[in-house]
Amino acid sequence: MFTNYLKAYVRNLWRNRAYTFLNIIGLSVGITCCLLIFHYVAYERSYDRFQQNAGRIVRLRLDDYQEGRLAWQSATVYPAIAPTMRQEFPEVEQYGRLIDANILMTNIERNIKFNENKGYYADPSMLEMLDIHLLEGDPRTALDGPDKIILSATTARKYFGNEDPVGKHLKGLERGATEYYQVTGVFRDYPSNSHLIINHLVSYSTLGKITRTLWHDTTNVTEVIAIPVTWIVMHSWLEDFAYRIPIEWWVFLAGGMAALLIALATVGFQALRAASANPIKSLRSE
């Protein structure tokens, strides 16, 4: 009996090839779009939620009022605010500060040079606050002291290949000054679903003592505690965006497989109904 139903199902698919093809294509496009939308929404909602203390970390913002009216807002604040809050408010358990570290980095021995603009000068406490996990180095001393730098795993490979970078030095040029940084750690690549893009961190004390207590510099970020073809085309298109959402190949594969199964089940159900129907009733109705 089952063999007869299967034969009738295959014959019905072959007899209505155009109808079957349109069904499969339509369902494939619809389900793929739904999966892409779901992937986009899930990714957007996951921003900064991977941090262990995400619900307790607050980023400070600066609002400037002039004559009683809000004149402007800034997502960065004065570097002296955080330590002052730590002293004045017992509710503040910990604080951390970041300031852009756009550095022309050079490995002199390997003659490798890149302009690194996805990094920060950071307080040592930021390693714990931002859940930055060191693969090499000691998190207690990695940023404790001037002229220290930690690199992401990808950045470390870019400058040192397969060599162990810990203990070696990089030459940095920023703001017209040349510094030599000692690599004190390598951390796991920071997740892309974060509002911070971190490829390297330089010890905050490298900036000098005066910067730590400045009240007129607002550059500090402060926080207190067709499937393959389609994927290739989408991936290439998203590469043009500075901030892009990664779409993995398995999203399209899952969408295509789900669409194919649903299309086959839909057409098969109709074929099964037709095969199991009593032909006498059909003749009577005609």
C-alpha positions in Angstrom: 0.0 0.0 0.0 2.7 2.4 1.0 4.6 1.7 -2.3 1.5 2.6 -4.3 1.1 5.8 -2.4 4.8 6.7 -3.0 4.5 6.0 -6.7 1.4 8.1 -6.9 3.2 10.9 -5.0 6.2 10.8 -7.4 4.0 10.7 -10.5 2.0 13.7 -9.2 5.2 15.7 -8.6 6.4 14.9 -12.1 3.1 15.5 -13.8 2.9 19.0 -12.2 6.5 20.0 -12.5 5.9 23.7 -12.9 3.5 23.8 -10.0 6.0 21.8 -7.8 8.9 24.1 -8.8 7.0 27.3 -8.0 5.9 25.8 -4.6 9.4 24.9 -3.6 10.9 28.2 -4.8 8.2 30.3 -3.1 8.5 28.4 0.2 12.3 28.5 0.0 12.4 32.3 -0.4 9.8 32.9 2.3 11.5 30.7 4.9 14.9 32.0 4.1 13.7 35.6 4.6 12.1 34.6 7.9 15.3 33.0 9.1 17.4 36.0 8.0 15.1 38.3 9.9 15.1 36.1 13.0 19.0 35.9 12.8 19.2 39.7 12.5 16.8 40.4 15.4 18.5 37.8 17.6 21.9 39.2 16.9 20.9 42.8 17.5 19.2 41.8 20.9 22.4 40.0 21.9 24.6 43.1 22.0 26.7 43.3 25.2 24.6 40.6 26.9 27.5 38.1 26.8 29.2 40.0 29.7 28.7 38.3 33.1 27.8 41.6 34.8 25.9 43.1 31.9 23.0 44.2 34.1 25.2 46.0 36.5 27.5 47.9 34.2 26.6 51.5 33.3 28.2 53.7 30.8 28.4 57.3 31.9 27.2 60.1 29.6 27.9 63.8 29.6 25.0 66.2 29.3 25.9 69.9 28.9 23.3 72.5 30.0 23.6 76.1 29.0 21.1 78.6 30.4 18.9 75.8 31.7 18.7 74.1 28.4 20.4 70.9 27.1 23.0 72.2 24.7 24.7 68.9 23.7 25.3 65.3 24.8 28.4 63.2 24.7 28.9 59.4 25.2 32.4 60.2 26.7 33.1 62.0 29.9 36.0 63.6 31.9 38.6 61.0 33.1 38.4 62.3 36.6 34.7 61.6 37.0 35.1 57.8 37.5 37.7 57.8 40.4 35.8 60.7 42.0 32.5 58.7 41.9 34.4 55.7 43.4 35.5 57.8 46.3 32.2 59.7 46.9 29.6 57.0 46.2 29.8 53.7 48.1 27.4 52.2 45.6 30.1 52.3 42.9 31.9 49.0 43.3 34.4 49.4 40.5 35.1 51.7 37.5 37.0 51.5 34.3 38.0 54.0 31.6 38.8 53.7 27.9 40.3 56.3 25.5 40.9 55.7 21.8 44.4 54.4 21.0 44.9 55.0 17.3 48.4 53.8 16.9 50.7 53.2 13.9 52.1 49.8 15.2 55.3 48.3 14.0 57.1 45.0 14.6 60.6 46.1 13.7 62.1 42.6 13.6 59.6 41.3 11.0 59.2 44.7 9.3 55.4 44.6 9.7 53.5 47.8 10.1 49.8 48.6 10.4 47.6 51.5 11.5 45.6 50.1 14.4 42.5 52.2 15.2 40.4 49.6 16.9 41.9 49.7 20.4 42.0 51.7 23.6 44.0 52.9 26.5 42.4 51.0 29.4 42.4 50.7 33.2 43.4 47.2 34.4 39.9 46.8 35.8 38.4 46.8 32.3 39.7 43.2 31.8 37.3 41.9 34.4 34.5 44.4 33.7 34.4 43.6 30.0 35.0 39.8 30.4 38.2 39.9 28.4 39.8 36.5 28.8 43.6 36.3 28.4 44.9 33.3 26.5 48.4 34.2 27.5 49.7 36.5 30.2 48.7 37.4 33.8 45.4 39.5 34.0 46.5 41.0 37.3 49.6 42.6 35.8 48.9 42.8 32.1 47.9 46.4 32.2 49.5 47.4 35.5 52.1 49.9 34.6 53.0 52.1 31.7 54.0 51.0 28.2 52.2 47.6 28.3 49.9 46.3 25.6 47.7 43.2 25.2 46.6 42.0 21.7 43.7 40.0 20.4 44.6 36.6 19.1 44.1 37.8 15.5 46.2 40.9 16.0 48.9 38.9 17.7 49.1 36.5 14.7 49.2 39.5 12.3 52.4 40.8 14.0 54.1 37.7 15.3 52.8 34.8 13.3 52.9 31.6 15.3 55.6 32.9 17.7 54.8 33.6 21.3 54.4 37.4 21.5 54.4 37.8 25.3 57.5 39.6 26.4 58.3 41.1 23.0 58.0 44.7 21.9 56.1 46.7 19.4 56.9 50.2 18.3 54.0 52.6 18.3 53.5 56.1 16.9 50.6 58.2 18.1 50.0 61.9 18.5 53.6 62.6 17.2 55.2 60.6 20.0 57.0 57.3 19.6 56.5 54.6 22.3 57.8 51.1 22.7 55.1 48.7 24.1 55.8 45.4 25.8 53.3 42.7 24.9 52.1 41.4 28.2 49.1 39.3 27.1 47.0 37.9 24.3 43.2 37.8 24.7 40.5 35.9 22.9 39.0 37.8 20.0 36.3 40.1 21.4 32.8 39.2 20.3 31.4 41.1 17.4 28.1 41.7 19.1 29.5 44.5 21.2 29.4 48.3 20.9 33.1 48.2 21.5 35.5 46.8 18.8 38.7 45.8 20.7 41.8 44.6 18.9 44.3 45.9 21.4 44.5 47.5 24.9 47.3 49.7 26.1 47.7 50.4 29.8 46.0 53.6 30.8 49.0 54.7 32.8 50.9 55.1 29.5 49.1 58.3 29.0 50.7 59.9 32.0 49.5 60.9 35.5 48.1 64.2 34.4 45.5 62.6 32.1 44.2 60.5 34.9 42.8 63.5 36.8 41.8 65.8 33.9 38.5 67.6 34.1 38.5 69.2 30.6 39.1 66.2 28.4 35.9 64.4 27.2 37.4 61.6 25.2 37.1 59.0 27.8 34.6 56.1 27.5 33.8 55.4 31.2 31.8 52.4 32.5 31.0 51.6 36.1 30.2 48.2 37.1 21.3 28.6 -4.2 22.3 28.6 -0.8 26.2 28.7 -1.3 25.8 31.4 -4.0 23.4 33.4 -1.9 25.7 33.3 1.1 28.7 34.4 -1.0 26.8 37.3 -2.5 25.4 38.4 0.8 28.8 38.1 2.5 30.5 40.1 -0.2 27.8 42.8 0.0 28.1 43.1 3.8 31.8 43.5 3.6 31.2 47.0 2.3 29.7 48.0 5.7 31.8 49.2 8.6 29.5 47.6 11.1 28.0 44.4 9.7 26.2 41.4 10.9 27.9 38.1 10.1 25.6 35.7 8.3 26.9 32.2 8.4 26.4 29.7 5.5 24.4 27.3 7.7 21.6 29.9 7.9 20.9 29.5 4.2 21.4 25.8 4.3 18.9 25.4 7.2 16.4 27.7 5.4 16.8 25.8 2.1 16.4 22.3 3.8 13.4 23.5 5.8 11.8 25.0 2.7 12.4 21.8 0.7 11.0 19.6 3.4 7.9 21.7 3.8 7.4 21.9 0.0 7.7 18.2 -0.4 5.4 17.5 2.6 2.8 20.0 1.1 2.8 18.5 -2.4 3.1 15.0 -1.0 0.0 15.5 1.2 -2.0 16.6 -1.9 -0.7 13.6 -3.9 -1.5 11.3 -1.0 -5.1 12.6 -0.8 -5.5 12.2 -4.6 -4.1 8.7 -4.5 -6.2 7.5 -1.6 -9.5 9.1 -2.8 -12.2 6.9 -4.1 -12.5 7.4 -7.9 -16.2 6.5 -7.8 -17.0 9.5 -5.7 -15.1 11.7 -8.1 -17.1 10.2 -11.0 -20.4 10.7 -9.2 -19.6 14.4 -8.5 -18.9 14.9 -12.2 
